[in-house]
């Protein structure tokens, strides 16, 4: 699911090269990320569980529950990411209900996919 471009005007794009680690499992949380260009692999226990493409997002769970990262994120291709910190995240949730719905729907879809994977 894709986020609306609510944060574009104040955003500073950050480039990453293929194979570059964006964050690792167990690290303290800091940002969620929106993929503006390229693809990012989400890795749990050395297994790619999802590839996030353009206008997709990842890392939001750590901003919701304040726990350390539960997965690693690694640039699959050359990519450009937009970082969203907790202050921006809370503002978007408060001021733009659609933002919160998109985040919740994406989390629900990810949980359903993981549940389906563990059953088979």
N, C-alpha and C positions, 0 to 999 in steps of 0.2 A: 504494500500500500504506500502511496506517495503523500508527502506533506505539501501543503500549500507553501508558496514562496513568501512566507511572512517575515523572514529574517534576512532576506537577501541584501537589503540596502546597507545594513550595518555589518554584514559578514565579511570576514577576511578568509578567502579560500586558502587551504593548505594543500600543497601537492605531496604525493607519496609515490614511490617507485615500486614496481612489482617485487614482492617478497618483503617489503618493509613492514615491520610490526607497528601497528597503530596503538594497540594496548594488549596486555597479556592477562590471562586468567590469574586472579588473586591480587592484581594491582588495585590500589585505591581508585575509586571512581573520580571523574573530573568532568567529562563532557559526554554528550551524545553526539552523533555525527550524521550529517546528511551527505549522500554521495551526489556530487554535482557532475562528475565525469568519471567513467571507469567502473571497476568492480572491486568489491572487498569480500574476502572469505571470512566467515565466522567459524571458528574452530573450537571444538570441545574434545578433550582427550585425544589430540592428534587426528581428529576426524572433522572434515568440513561438513557442517550441518546446514549451512545456508550460504548462498552467494548473494550479496546485496548489490544491486545495480543502480544506474542513474535515477536520481530523485528518491531513492529508497533511504532508509535510515537504520541505525543500529546504536547500541550502547545506552538506550533509554532506560533500561531496567535499573542500572546503577543510580540513575538520578531519581528513580521512584522509591527504591528501598534502602538506599545509602549503604548497601553491602559492597564488598569488594567485587571486582569483575568476575563473572561466572564463565566467561569464554575469552578467547583471544580473537583479535581482528587483525587480518593481514591483507595488505594490498595484493590483489590478484593481478591487476593490470596497473599501468600508469593511471593514477586517479587524483581527483581534486575533491577535498572534503570541506564541509562547513561545520565548524564546532559550535555546539550550543551548550552553554554552561547552565548551572542550576537556576540562576537568577532569570535567564532568558526563558528557560523551560517553564518555570512557574508563571512568568508573565504570559506566555503563550497559552498555558492551560487556563489561566484566569480570564484572559481577554478574548480568547478565541475557542469557544467550545468545540468547534470542528477539529481543531488540533488535538484535543484530548481524545475525541472519538477515534481519530485515525490511529493514535498511539495505542489505545486500548484494543482496537480491532486487529492491529498488527500483532500485538502481544498474544491475543487469543489465537490467531492463526498459527503463530509459531508454536504455542503450547499444543495445539491440536496436531500439528505436523510431528512434533517430537513424541507425542503420545502414540500416534500411528506407527512411528518407527520402532518404538519399544515393544509394541504388540506383535509385530511381524518378525 
